[in-house]
């Protein structure tokens, strides 16, 4: 294949995937290796047809000593020969946090630098030299690691990262470099067997080609393409399912899904909904693996007793499985700091922890409208029986009261369980304590001992008013 024919194939790939438009500015990541050097050469040949502005970006990772210094000088000289701007930077060994994968950190530094260069030059595209064999290697790595998706290296990512060589074999790139007389640098780290990708490239792929299928990469890439289209279809279904399952007005750092709808979803949709919910809360699904997601799916499948469970996910995200809800949160929904406020008759007391205010006033009994007994955000109490000090607080271990109509005392914890109130909501429910006893579980039930009766002369009307979106509805 001639150099011109290969350039035409690359041009076809760029047209197929809409990689560039007329007049685009493209940052070209050039390491000095044969792939990126050929990429720069091919783009320079296609440059006039698209009126492209090219900018060469190179990062010295500080990991290979003199060899990396050589690469930096080489790429800078290469940019000069092609008459394109050069942007280079260095990373020192001290910039790599200990305990993290060095290759992953290097990749993060590299793409961060590309973004900085793109910002300085107003570039809307960033081109990298990934080719078909890189794509196949990545697919094999995803299979061996058991990752959730089999997509390899996408031709276009996030609308700006483009891979013009993604349909070109590495041996074709090497042949192109020989025919055109291109010089390039060899990276000795590509020979290190400590890296999984190198072992796949040097050992696994040659074995597959020799013992199984000499052209295995073609069918593998085709399979990945089919699975990608299937995944896009399932993702669209999952997006609709997530919109339907989203429940309640979320507060900052919290997302809530309806448990009944989640339980009825096929597992393939469940997984996607869970991953997307995590992404919306955290901004990324990096670190969220198969085991994390399957644990929540298994719990949803086991519907017996609707038990409460909590799952810890990466980067501080927690999932709380409750009676009717699946809650994603960065905090502990089942624990809150104790709070306590006094409430005086005739005043309004704001309870910021619950997003409500309580207002108490004495009213003549003849103004007591019976229909208000059905309003769970208003309590009518006997004013004489409610003469003790009023304290507004959250629930405490050991709280007991006599729920109206029950005819006896009950632990507040048992009342919550009987009412099937999620644990995340229990912590936010406000308690009105009168004279040291629970007088009203706000939004749910008054204590029978404070109720209005035939002997009541004056009523105490207490109203709960929403002041900012609370974690759950006042009425439960």
Secondary structure, DSSP 8 states (H G I E B T S, - for coil): --HHHHHHHHHHHHHHTT---TT-EEEEE--SSHHHHHHHHHHHHHHHHHT-EEEEEEEE-SSSTHHHHHHHHHHHHHHHHHT-EEEEEE--GGGS-TTS-HHHHHHHHHHHHHHHHHHHHT-SEEE----HHHHHHHHHHHHHHT-S----S-SEETTTEE-TTTTS-HHHHHHHHHHHT------GGGG-TTSHHHHIIIIIHHHHHHHT-TTHHHHHHHHHHHHHHHHHHHHHHHHHHHHHHB-S---TTEEEEEHHHHHHS-HHHHHHHHHHHHHHHHS--TT--HHHHHHHHHHHH--GGG--EEEE-GGG-EEEE-SSEEEEESS-TT-----EEEE-TT-EEEETTTTEEEEEEEEEGGG--GGGGG-TTEEEEETTTT-S-EEEEE--TT-EE-BTTT-S-EEHHHHHHHTT--HHHHTT-EEEEETTEEEEETTTEEBGGGB--TT--EEEEEEEEE-S--SS-TT-
